[in-house]
Amino acid sequence: MRHSAAVWDYRAAIEHTKDWNGMDQVVLRNPQGASARVSLHGGKVFSWRNEQGEELLFTSSKGIFQPPKAVRGGIPVCFPQFGNCGSLEQHGFARSKIWTVDDNPPPLHPNDSHGKSFIDLLLKPSEEDLKCWPYSYECRLRVSLAANGDLALTSRVRNINGKPFSFSFAYHTYLSVSDISEVRVEGLETLDYLDNLRQRERFTEQGDALTFESEVDRVYLSCPNAIAILDHERKRTYVIRKDGLPDVAVWNPWEKKSKAMVDLWR
Ligand SMILES: O=P(O)(O)OC[C@H]1O[C@H](O)[C@H](O)[C@@H](O)[C@@H]1O
């Protein structure tokens, strides 16, 4: 008896293109029509759409793309520093560097490859970069879009020459939500957090879910590996799963009078 099966060619689901500014970008698609767009500027996922074509990530309307500035929105990669806890620029330099595509990436695990498209991006220091941060590293970012539309980001940082260094790392994910007063975050209850609005003083979360009535800028410590963001108005729930990253930062700016998100960028 002969068997036949449709073979999923992940390469066919990847499109290399350019944005209006001439910057290289990569579009991943899944068979159901979901997509993710990744810019080589910053290695940033700046669009993630579901099967209905709805955008799931927020990008500032003032975020006109002008390298080397990082537009506020999408999923900026914070490396080798998160926030301003170090000598480097806020959130490190990775989000404003030009990454390259690895044309020969390690394959997906066979049990986890059906209908999945992915791209591996690499960041390595230039001679100029070494003057600011004198460590030889290779940062790999794999962005994958699954058959069910799930988006996954996986990073690996390699020390190239054995000279020790320490770093912090974060995915600064901007999710698109409706009215912020209709949003709640579940999974952070009872946890300790550092409040950036109070000189990083330590508090314990008291509510049964986090809601937003004013500006919030916190780092929750030692979080569970799944949290949920419920958007009641849109009837949409984002479940964020993580592995290997202990803390969760929650930031929502606030325009006091209009209760609208402050739509700024630097
Ligand atoms: O303005 P950016 O550099 O993009 O950073 C945006 C925000 O990032 C973090 O979440 C910080 O805790 C905030 O204080 C900061 O304002």
The ligand as an SDF file (V2000), in Angstrom:
LIG
                    3D

 16 16  0  0  0  0  0  0  0  0999 V2000
   10.2270   54.3890   26.2580 O   0  0  0  0  0  0  0  0  0  0  0  0
   10.8530   53.0470   26.1840 P   0  0  0  0  0  0  0  0  0  0  0  0
   12.3340   53.1170   26.2820 O   0  0  0  0  0  0  0  0  0  0  0  0
   10.3800   52.3050   24.9970 O   0  0  0  0  0  0  0  0  0  0  0  0
   10.3540   52.2530   27.4550 O   0  0  0  0  0  0  0  0  0  0  0  0
    9.0270   52.1680   27.7780 C   0  0  0  0  0  0  0  0  0  0  0  0
    8.8400   51.6640   29.2070 C   0  0  0  0  0  0  0  0  0  0  0  0
    9.5920   50.5060   29.3890 O   0  0  0  0  0  0  0  0  0  0  0  0
    9.5450   49.8630   30.6600 C   0  0  0  0  0  0  0  0  0  0  0  0
    8.4290   49.0620   30.7950 O   0  0  0  0  0  0  0  0  0  0  0  0
    9.7280   50.7890   31.8110 C   0  0  0  0  0  0  0  0  0  0  0  0
    9.4100   50.1850   33.0340 O   0  0  0  0  0  0  0  0  0  0  0  0
    8.9630   52.0550   31.6380 C   0  0  0  0  0  0  0  0  0  0  0  0
    9.3270   52.9600   32.6650 O   0  0  0  0  0  0  0  0  0  0  0  0
    9.2600   52.6480   30.2700 C   0  0  0  0  0  0  0  0  0  0  0  0
    8.6580   53.8870   30.1450 O   0  0  0  0  0  0  0  0  0  0  0  0
  1  2  2  0
  2  3  1  0
  2  4  1  0
  2  5  1  0
  5  6  1  0
  6  7  1  0
  7  8  1  0
  7 15  1  0
  8  9  1  0
  9 10  1  0
  9 11  1  0
 11 12  1  0
 11 13  1  0
 13 14  1  0
 13 15  1  0
 15 16  1  0
M  END
$$$$
